[in-house]
Amino acid sequence: MAQLSIVAGATSQTTDIFILDSSKTDGSGLTGLAYNTASLTAYYNFPRGSSTPITLAPLASATAVWSSGGFKEIDPSGQPGHYRFDIPNALLAASNGRYVKIVFRGATHMADMALLIELTGWDNQLVPGAAGGMFIAGTNAATSITSGLTAHIIGTVDTVTTLTGHTPQTGDSYARLGAPAAGSISADIANVASGNGFFVPGIISTVTSASAITVYFAAGAPAATGLPGLYCAITSADHAPQKQLITTATSVDSTHLTLTFATPFGTAPSVNDTVQVG
């Protein structure tokens, strides 16, 4: 079965068909057919559709303008068995389904000829990127999108002229976790990397008041500059866990820091309570 693809909804389409001579065994084409040859018929059907006759029509020549159902032998000596057929527009309508099948048969010594035409949603004969053609993407693609596009794009978009419905982002002007702390993301990262910032464990060695304590860090005290703005959480067997925001941090020695808080702890801390700074 010969196969062809044409964009659904196209009009004034012409194709060539080849008809075998059933009386020969060498694959020769059958010559001499015309639109009104005795017993020659053409039928078509769409997917799950009924078989419907096509009215064949005369053409003045193989190069004449399109005429619905036109049927004409092209060149009996140079191309024996080859015929031009002008496809009726109704057979290519967009609402007919994925394909249309056309069958020519009936004339003396004529082998049945079937043609299957795929009705495509885009014109695969157009230059990729042209209106109504295929959209391509890749290293050498030169396709420009000049109208709306709804798609998931994996890759690089060179230029976006207009972005509707989104707020442009112009820099790091948003609140950070741990702000103000050391004053920047890079400083915060440096503090964490050096042991300052998140869940540094210690033990209370001195309680000055409910808003001032000295903490012992067995692994070495973190840098005091990175602690204001972080939290100090205290756990104890004598009271529920509690936390407050560190206001100041002062180094006492390599293992001790004095911490103060703007808001006193609800329950006064005790020596040997466990502390986590972060």
C-alpha positions in Angstrom: 0.0 0.0 0.0 1.4 3.4 -1.0 1.5 5.9 1.8 1.6 9.7 1.9 1.2 12.4 4.5 -0.7 15.7 4.0 -1.6 18.3 6.5 -5.3 18.0 7.5 -7.4 20.7 5.9 -5.1 21.2 2.9 -6.9 21.9 -0.4 -6.2 21.4 -4.1 -3.7 18.6 -3.5 -2.4 16.3 -6.3 -0.6 13.0 -6.0 0.8 10.4 -8.4 -0.2 6.7 -8.2 1.2 3.6 -9.9 -1.1 0.9 -11.2 0.3 -2.6 -11.9 -0.7 -4.6 -15.0 -2.1 -7.9 -13.5 -1.7 -9.7 -16.8 2.1 -9.5 -16.6 4.7 -11.0 -14.2 7.5 -8.5 -14.6 6.0 -5.7 -12.5 5.0 -3.6 -15.5 2.5 -0.8 -15.1 -0.9 -0.8 -16.8 -1.2 1.9 -19.5 -4.2 3.4 -21.3 -6.5 4.1 -18.3 -8.7 7.2 -18.3 -11.2 8.7 -15.8 -14.0 7.0 -17.7 -12.4 3.6 -18.4 -15.0 0.8 -18.2 -15.3 -0.6 -14.7 -12.6 1.7 -13.2 -13.7 2.8 -9.7 -12.2 4.7 -6.8 -13.5 4.5 -3.2 -12.3 6.1 0.0 -12.9 5.6 3.7 -11.8 7.3 7.0 -11.0 5.4 10.2 -14.0 3.3 11.2 -15.9 4.9 8.2 -17.9 3.4 5.4 -16.6 3.0 1.9 -17.7 5.9 -0.3 -17.2 6.3 -4.1 -15.1 9.1 -5.6 -16.3 10.6 -8.9 -13.3 10.6 -11.3 -13.0 13.6 -13.6 -11.1 14.4 -16.8 -7.9 16.5 -17.0 -6.8 18.3 -20.2 -3.2 17.2 -19.5 -0.9 15.9 -16.8 0.1 19.5 -16.0 -3.4 21.0 -15.9 -4.7 23.0 -12.9 -6.2 20.9 -10.0 -9.7 19.6 -10.5 -11.5 17.5 -7.8 -11.2 13.8 -8.7 -9.0 14.6 -11.8 -7.5 11.4 -13.2 -4.9 11.5 -16.0 -2.2 9.2 -17.4 1.2 11.0 -17.1 3.4 9.4 -19.8 2.5 5.9 -21.2 5.9 5.4 -22.8 8.2 7.1 -20.3 6.3 6.3 -17.1 4.0 3.4 -18.0 1.4 2.8 -15.2 1.8 6.2 -13.6 -1.3 8.4 -13.2 -2.0 11.8 -11.7 -4.9 12.0 -9.3 -6.4 15.2 -7.8 -7.6 14.5 -4.3 -11.0 15.9 -3.5 -10.8 18.5 -0.7 -13.5 16.7 1.4 -11.1 13.7 1.8 -8.5 15.9 3.6 -10.8 17.8 5.9 -9.3 18.2 9.4 -12.3 16.6 11.2 -12.1 13.2 9.4 -9.5 11.4 11.7 -5.9 10.4 11.3 -6.0 9.1 7.8 -8.0 8.5 4.6 -7.6 5.4 2.5 -8.3 5.4 -1.3 -8.6 2.3 -3.5 -8.6 2.2 -7.3 -9.7 -1.0 -9.0 -12.0 -2.7 -11.5 -10.5 -2.1 -15.0 -9.3 -5.0 -17.2 -5.8 -6.2 -16.3 -5.7 -3.7 -13.4 -4.3 -4.8 -10.1 -6.0 -3.1 -7.1 -4.1 0.0 -6.0 -4.5 1.3 -2.4 -3.3 4.7 -1.2 -3.2 5.6 2.5 -2.9 9.3 3.3 -1.9 10.3 6.9 -3.7 13.6 7.9 -1.1 15.4 10.0 -1.5 18.2 12.4 1.4 20.2 10.9 2.9 20.5 7.5 6.1 18.4 7.4 7.0 19.9 4.0 7.6 23.4 5.4 11.0 24.7 6.6 11.2 23.9 10.4 10.1 27.0 12.3 7.9 28.4 9.6 4.3 29.2 10.4 2.3 26.0 10.4 5.5 23.9 10.3 7.5 21.9 12.8 9.1 23.5 15.8 12.7 22.3 16.4 15.2 22.9 19.1 18.9 22.0 19.3 22.5 23.3 18.8 21.9 24.4 15.2 18.3 25.4 15.5 17.4 28.9 14.2 13.7 28.8 15.1 12.1 32.0 16.5 8.8 32.0 18.4 6.8 35.1 17.5 3.6 34.1 19.1 2.5 32.4 22.4 4.2 29.2 23.5 2.9 26.8 26.1 5.6 24.2 26.7 8.2 22.7 29.1 11.6 23.8 27.8 14.7 21.9 28.7 17.8 23.9 27.6 18.7 27.5 27.2 16.4 30.3 26.1 18.5 33.0 24.4 16.3 36.0 24.7 12.9 36.7 26.4 11.5 40.0 25.1 8.4 40.1 27.3 7.7 38.1 30.4 4.0 38.5 31.5 2.7 37.6 34.9 6.0 37.3 36.7 8.0 39.7 39.0 11.6 40.3 37.8 14.2 39.4 40.4 17.0 42.1 40.6 19.3 40.9 43.3 19.6 39.6 46.9 17.2 42.0 48.6 15.4 39.4 50.7 15.5 38.3 54.3 18.1 35.6 55.2 17.9 32.8 57.7 19.8 34.0 60.8 19.8 37.7 59.8 21.4 39.9 60.9 24.1 37.6 62.4 27.3 38.4 60.6 25.6 40.6 58.0 25.8 38.6 54.8 25.3 35.1 53.4 29.1 34.6 52.9 29.8 35.6 56.5 27.1 33.2 57.8 28.7 30.4 55.7 32.1 31.2 57.1 30.8 31.2 60.6 29.1 27.8 60.2 32.2 26.3 58.6 34.3 27.4 61.6 31.8 26.0 64.1 29.7 29.1 64.6 26.0 29.1 63.9 24.0 26.0 64.2 23.6 23.6 67.2 26.9 24.2 68.8 26.7 22.3 72.2 27.8 23.7 75.5 27.2 23.6 79.3 26.4 26.5 81.5 29.3 27.2 83.9 28.1 30.5 85.4 24.6 32.0 85.8 24.7 35.8 86.3 21.0 36.3 85.8 18.0 35.1 83.8 19.4 37.1 80.9 23.1 36.5 81.2 25.1 33.3 81.4 28.6 32.0 80.7 28.8 28.8 78.6 31.6 26.2 78.5 32.3 24.7 75.0 34.3 21.5 75.4 35.3 21.5 71.7 36.3 25.2 71.8 34.2 28.3 71.9 32.8 29.5 68.6 33.7 33.0 67.4 31.6 35.5 69.4 31.0 37.8 66.4 28.8 35.1 64.7 26.4 34.6 67.5 24.3 37.8 68.0 21.0 37.2 66.2 21.1 33.4 66.7 19.2 31.5 69.4 20.4 29.9 72.6 18.4 26.9 73.6 18.6 25.5 77.2 17.5 22.0 78.3 17.5 20.8 81.8 16.1 17.9 83.9 14.5 20.5 86.2 12.4 22.5 83.7 11.0 22.5 80.2 13.2 23.4 77.2 13.4 27.2 76.5 15.2 29.5 74.2 16.0 33.2 73.7 17.7 35.3 71.1 21.3 36.2 71.8 21.9 39.9 72.1 25.7 39.9 72.8 28.4 37.3 72.9 31.7 38.0 74.7 34.8 35.8 74.7 36.1 34.8 78.1 38.8 32.4 77.0 39.2 29.7 74.3 36.4 27.5 75.8 34.1 30.1 77.5 31.6 32.7 76.2 29.4 35.1 78.1 25.9 35.4 76.4 23.3 38.1 77.2 19.7 38.2 76.1 17.2 41.1 75.7 14.4 39.0 77.1 15.2 37.0 80.2 14.5 33.2 80.3 11.1 32.4 81.9 12.8 30.0 84.2 16.2 31.0 85.5 19.0 28.8 84.0 21.1 26.6 86.2 24.7 25.6 86.2 25.3 22.4 84.2 22.2 23.0 82.0 22.8 21.9 78.4 23.1 24.7 75.9 22.7 24.6 72.1 23.5 27.7 70.1 22.0 28.0 66.6 
